[in-house]
């Protein structure tokens, strides 16, 4: 008789869930799970809905490359082993539609590894595992360069946005460099985004990080739910994000965009990060309208038509996307 699933521990951190999911995915990659391991995996996933999604993302990442060699000198993308199909089907059943969406988002075009640089193409979202136990989820059109040394773990964010789930190692601080901005952590979970205008935005999900410019002596310390924006020139602006805001802002990990509180212009700009199909708005009063809802990152036209219906606008198909405008007066 199979033991009942352990009770859900809501105090378990997202980073801990992701780490366990990566271990399960690595075990599945090494070969078919035994009946005992399969039962243990399903019991673990059923105990907390967050776990099924984490396992699906780990499976998707491991479909492209071996976790242990992700950044090692012997990395060869052709040496990958798919998880057993039955395992994946069962976990999909546990996670439902959101889980399926996360798998689809993670198995699009491949990550490109150019020497030690990792690049995601436009519209793609990827999660990788570092050999020392940390994990990085790269958003669309992101490039970064990891360097794991004996005294420091360093990642240079060249462009784009990434979520860092850092394995605790006080002897080797984990540092992210984005232009002249340095973010330091020990064991935590945080995002870093480099905007097109070179502003750097840091948001902390768990733990504590320190943010500073290369010219600063004193860092700005960020805790859970804190956000810092570092402009090209000027001081670091720190603020506390309302509850739930950061998780909604990170819906891109599952192939979605949460547009709550955005204007149409801001929503159009967000969709343009993921797709070459543009949402065009000529009227400033239309651009300033507020929108809400959660949409697939790969369907800007679907969002535009839904917005047109809710805001009494017209959605006109054009060559490179869709144009939103007010109805013409007859």
Beta strands, then each sheet from edge to edge (+ up, - down):
strand 1: 112-114
strand 2: 117-119
strand 3: 126-129
strand 4: 135-138
strand 5: 143-148
strand 6: 152-165
strand 7: 173-178
strand 8: 181-185
strand 9: 189-194
strand 10: 200-206
strand 11: 209-213
strand 12: 220-222
strand 13: 226-230
strand 14: 236-240
strand 15: 256-258
strand 16: 278-281
strand 17: 294-296
strand 18: 313-318
strand 19: 321-326
sheet 1: 1+ 2- 5+ 6- 4+ 3-
sheet 2: 1+ 2- 5+ 6- 7- 8+ 11- 12+
sheet 3: 1+ 2- 5+ 6- 9+ 10- 13+ 14-
sheet 4: 15+ 17-
sheet 5: 16+ 19+ 18-
end
